[in-house]
Each structure stands twice: as C-alpha cells, then as structure tokens.
Amino acid sequence: MATTYTISDLAKEFDLTTRAMRFYEDMGLLQPQREGPGGRNRVYSARDRTRLKLTLRAKRLGLSLTEAKDIIDSYDSPRDTVPQLQKFLTVLAGHRQQLESQMTDLQANLEELKAHEKETRALLNKASRKPVKKQSRP
C-alpha cells in the first residue's frame, strides 16, 4: 500500500502551517486526494511530499513559486530530461544574475554606509573636544 500523509503530517515535517500547505495547493504545486464527508480531508501522496520538498528547495534558492511550479511540472511530462535541464539552467542563470546585481547594489550601499559612519565619528570626536561654555545665569 502506498504511503500517504495528512496535511498535519507534512506541515509538521516541513515546519509549515496548514495554511501554507493549502496555499501551495491553490497554486497547483500540490494535488492531494480528497476523502471523507464532502471531500474535506486532504490525503497527500509520496509524489505530493516530493513536490513540497522541491518547492521549499526552490524557495530557498530564491525562485518564485511560479518558477518552482514550472520547473517541477516539467518533470511530470515525458522523461526527456534535456529540455527540463535546459529550462532549469536558464531559470538558475537568470536568478544568479539578479542576485549578483543585488549583491553589487548591497556592496555599494555598505561602502556608502561606512563612509557616513566614518564622517559621523569624526564629527562626534571633533564636537566632544570643544570646550563646554558655561551658560551665564540671570
């Protein structure tokens, strides 16, 4: 018999909320079977568990859920891995370029911040060396 999981099982295993699980389902990343009265109980398969694991890995890489879905869905098609790998490589290259650009911006911001800190410290040192004038009392 195939292994199945409840929404609580997977939420606990992957440290997610059941709300997040339902969101991933709404996005089409997960497709649990429905059981019970009115189909209220979600039953997840090993395939759903793998798709969730891949979705979370894609998120850690900084990919959007749409990008993750496109890549994961490509593995549901016939098993010609060359187009799948080429698509994944294209997505990764684009994401890497975006991160490198953000890193360049962050490094420039850090340098500017360091310059402001240095200038502020110099002004503070200069101000603390000035003799304090006593105020005359009326």
N, C-alpha and C positions, 0 to 999 in steps of 0.2 A: 504494500500500500504506500502511496506517495506521501511524503511529509507535507503537512500543512501547518499554517500559522494563523493565529488570530491577530487582529490589529494591535492588541496589547502586547502580544509576544514580540512582534517586530519593533514596536515603539520602544519597548524596554531594551531589547537587544542593541538597537542603534541609538539609544538615548534621544528619542524624538517624542513629540507629543502626538496623540492620536489625531489632533487637528492637522498637524503637518502631514501625517500619513494620508488623511482624506484630501488634503491639498494636492499631494503628488498623484493621487488617483484622479482628481479633477483635471490635472494637467495631462493625463494619459500615460504617465510613467508607470503606474501600477494598474493592474486589471484583476482585482480579486473576484472570486466567485461569490455569489450571494446565496445564503441559506437561511432557514428559519422563517418565522412568520413575516410575510411581506418582504422577504429578502433583506432583512435588517442586519444580519450577521455577515461580516466580511470574512472570507476564507482565502488566505494567501498561499500561493504555491511556492515551491523552491525557485521557480522562474521569477516570481514577484520579488522574492528575497534577493536574488542576484541583481535584478533591475534596481532595487532600492540601494544595494551596496554600490553599484556602478554610478547611480545618481549622486550619492553622497561623495563619492570619489571625484566626480566631475565638479561638484560644488567646491570641494577643497582646492581643486585646480583653478577655480575662479570662473568656470564656464557657467553660462546661464542655464536655467532649466530647459529652455527651448533647445539650446545647443546639445545639452545632455540627452534629451529625448531623441533628437535627430540621429545622434551617434548610436545610441542604444537601439533604436528602431532599425537602423541599418543592419544590425546583426540578426534581426528576425527575417530578413529577406534571404533569398538563396545564398548558400555559403561560398560565394566568390569573394574572398577576403581582400583582394587587391583594391577594388573601389572603396570598400569600407575603410581600409587602412589609409588610402589616399585622402579620403574625406576627413578622417581623424587628424591626419598630419596637417591638412590645410587649416582646420579649426585651431589646432595647437599652435601653429606658426602665427596665426592672426592674434591669438591670445598672448603669446610670448611678446610679440611686437608691441601690443598695448601695454603690457606690464613693464617692458623696457622703457617705453615713453613715460609712463607714470613714475618709474624709478628716477629717470633723468630730472623730471619736474620736482620730485621729492628732494633729490640731492641739491638742486638749485635753491629750494626753499630752506633746506638746512644750512647752506652756506650763508644765505641772507640772514637767517635767524642768529647764526654765530656772530656775524658782523654787528648786528643790533645789540647782542649781549655784550660784546667787547666794548662797543661805544657807550652803552649804558653803565657798565662797570667803571669805565674811565671817568665819566661824568660824576658818578657817585663818589669815586675816590677824590676827585677834584673838589666836590662840594663838601666832603667831610673834612678836608684840610683847611677850609676857610675858618678864620676865627669867628666865633659867635659874638655878634654885637649884643650888648645888653640893652634892653629897652629901658628908656627912662620912664619913671613913674610920675604921674602928675601930682 
